[in-house]
């Protein structure tokens, strides 16, 4: 009998939500056969069975959240004399149930980019649960706002403290510090209203956008570029390679030289320090049926336009069907968002946490422009650059945009 515990599959995973069980209790499963789908903050991962045998128990039902280190499933692999319980005769294990490593060493999964390795045993499991249940983002928000989590009542599962709980505590502190003014009560759902619970992905997006808004003093600068040559280059490259070269691929290629020249835009603010990244991992925003996802083109500066286009196509497809790995969704140092793909123009993009800038590209539209004193029609493409004003001043922001405008107006400058 073996206990299979939920492993940390990357990026400091704290918990995951069970999407669906692929093998029912009482059914047999083979080694490395798909066992269960779990949803993390960033993606949906299929967890294979670490051993062959009969699935005795599920550690949680579909829709429930389970913490890292908790029992995900119990599988009878015949390694002990104990007979498995009949199908349906047992109840799911509690999320905080930890196996005894001396009696029943748990099996955990270890995941790397594009590969899955299972069957590794762990000799001990830390059974000490934190006194305060809260995700790292929530803990950081509380710390930054001077909120003592021990004084906050959690409304999440098992008493977990949510971001809303911390915000309520912050608001309560503000109410104690300033005179009370009349406020309109938030509307309550009525009998004709529909309450739709947010998915784990949507909750994660909401938490990170709120944290970014609260922590990063962003500034957005706007401009537009004549995209005539850029669109011609895209068409020529697509014909040459018999493959659709997306606009994002050209923009990613054009932005790398600007990041090299102005490294403040390829950096992370860490306390009182700015960490400059010398590798260029460009995140590309993808609109999916499940919400906005931002997979990463790693080492974009080392790739050709064709290689970037191929990688973006793979990432977009994987984001849509939620099959990307943790590495595909992490490590971005700069972000490109093509809102023109959905008809957008200028915007005010929010700087993703852990980075200092994001570029939004709008749809190119024919506009009247003046060239050498003559009015002509040209496809003008809107650009919106948001950046962290803590480390990037307005003058530096304009210099970055000026270099980017040169590259986009004449692709030969970055395709050479």
URFENTA-V758000 format. One record per backbone hydrogen bond with DSSP energy under -0.5 kcal/mol. NH is the residue of the N-H (numbers start at 1). CO is the residue of the C=O. E is the energy in kcal/mol with one decimal. If there is no record, write none. Layout:
nh=<NH/NH>
co=<CO/CO>
e=<E/E>
This chain:
nh=<2/4/4/5/5/6/9/13/16/17/18/19/19/20/22/23/26/27/29/32/33/35/36/37/38/39/40/40/45/45/47/47/48/49/53/54/55/56/56/57/59/63/64/66/68/69/70/71/72/73/74/75/75/76/77/89/93/97/101/103/104/107/108/110/112/115/117/120/122/127/129/133/134/135/139/140/141/142/143/144/145/146/147/148/149/151/152/154/156/159/160/161/162/166/167/168/169/170/171/172/173/174/175/176/177/178/193/195/196/197/203/204/205/206/207/208/209/210/211/212/213/214/215/216/217/218/219/221/223/225/227/227/231/232/233/234/235/236/237/238/239/240/241/242/243/245/246/250/251/252/253/254/255/256/257/258/259/260/261/262/265/266/268/270/270/271/273/275/275/276/277/281/282/282/283/283/284/285/286/288/288/291/293/295/296/297/298/300/300/301/302/303/308/309/310/311/312/313/314/315/316/317/318/319/320/321/323/324/329/329/330/333/334/335/336/337/339/339/340/341/342/343/344/345/355/356/358/359/360/361/362/363/365/367/369/369/371/371/374/376/376/378/380/380/381/382/383/384/385/386/386/387/388/389/389/391/392/397/398/399/400/401/402/403/404/405/406/407/408/409/410/413/414/415/416>
co=<75/2/73/3/107/70/7/10/66/39/64/17/37/37/35/35/55/24/53/49/30/47/47/20/45/17/38/43/38/43/36/45/46/33/29/76/27/54/74/74/72/18/61/16/14/6/67/97/4/4/57/2/73/54/75/86/58/94/99/100/100/3/120/117/115/112/110/108/106/125/127/131/132/161/135/136/137/138/139/140/141/143/142/146/147/148/149/152/160/156/157/133/160/162/163/164/165/166/167/168/169/170/171/172/173/174/190/193/194/195/199/200/201/202/203/204/205/206/207/208/209/210/211/212/215/216/387/385/383/381/225/379/227/228/229/230/231/232/233/234/235/236/237/238/238/243/244/246/247/248/249/250/251/252/253/254/255/256/257/258/262/263/275/268/273/269/270/268/273/274/266/279/280/297/281/334/295/336/293/286/291/288/286/284/328/282/296/280/297/280/299/300/304/305/306/307/308/309/310/311/312/313/314/315/316/317/318/318/325/326/327/281/281/357/283/359/337/361/361/338/339/340/339/346/352/333/386/335/384/337/382/344/380/378/367/376/369/374/371/369/374/367/365/378/225/380/223/360/221/358/384/219/356/217/387/388/388/393/394/395/396/397/398/399/400/401/402/403/404/405/406/410/411/411/412>
e=<-3.1/-0.5/-3.4/-0.6/-2.0/-2.5/-0.9/-0.6/-2.4/-2.5/-2.8/-0.5/-2.8/-1.2/-2.3/-1.0/-3.9/-1.9/-3.0/-2.8/-2.1/-2.3/-1.5/-2.9/-2.7/-3.2/-0.5/-3.0/-3.1/-0.5/-3.4/-0.6/-0.6/-2.6/-2.6/-1.9/-2.7/-0.8/-2.7/-1.4/-3.0/-3.4/-2.2/-3.1/-2.5/-2.8/-2.1/-1.3/-3.2/-1.8/-2.1/-3.1/-0.5/-3.0/-1.0/-2.2/-1.1/-2.0/-0.8/-0.7/-3.3/-2.8/-1.7/-2.6/-1.3/-1.5/-2.2/-0.6/-1.3/-0.9/-0.7/-0.5/-0.7/-0.5/-2.5/-2.6/-2.2/-2.4/-2.5/-3.0/-1.8/-1.1/-3.1/-0.5/-0.8/-1.9/-1.6/-0.6/-2.7/-1.8/-1.7/-3.7/-0.5/-1.7/-2.7/-2.1/-1.8/-2.4/-2.5/-2.2/-2.1/-2.1/-2.4/-1.7/-1.2/-1.6/-1.4/-0.5/-0.6/-0.6/-2.7/-2.3/-2.6/-2.5/-2.5/-2.5/-2.6/-2.2/-2.3/-2.5/-2.5/-2.1/-2.3/-2.7/-0.7/-1.4/-2.0/-2.6/-2.2/-2.0/-0.7/-3.1/-2.8/-1.8/-2.6/-2.2/-2.1/-2.5/-2.7/-2.1/-2.1/-2.5/-2.3/-0.7/-1.4/-0.6/-0.8/-1.2/-2.4/-3.0/-2.0/-2.2/-2.0/-1.2/-0.6/-0.6/-2.1/-2.1/-2.0/-2.4/-1.9/-1.9/-2.2/-0.6/-3.0/-0.5/-2.1/-3.4/-0.5/-0.7/-2.5/-0.8/-0.8/-1.8/-0.7/-3.2/-2.7/-2.2/-3.4/-0.6/-1.1/-1.6/-2.5/-0.7/-2.8/-3.0/-0.9/-2.4/-0.8/-0.5/-1.8/-1.5/-2.5/-2.7/-2.3/-2.2/-2.7/-2.1/-1.9/-2.6/-2.8/-2.0/-2.5/-2.5/-1.9/-1.7/-2.3/-0.7/-0.8/-0.8/-1.1/-3.5/-1.2/-0.9/-2.8/-3.0/-1.3/-0.6/-2.1/-1.2/-1.2/-1.7/-2.8/-0.6/-1.6/-0.5/-2.3/-2.8/-3.2/-2.8/-2.8/-3.1/-2.0/-2.5/-0.5/-3.2/-0.5/-3.3/-1.9/-3.4/-0.5/-2.5/-2.7/-0.9/-3.2/-0.6/-3.2/-2.4/-2.7/-2.3/-0.6/-2.3/-2.5/-2.6/-0.7/-1.3/-1.7/-2.2/-2.1/-1.9/-2.2/-2.1/-2.5/-2.1/-2.2/-2.8/-1.9/-2.0/-2.6/-2.3/-1.6/-2.2/-1.4/-2.1/-0.9>
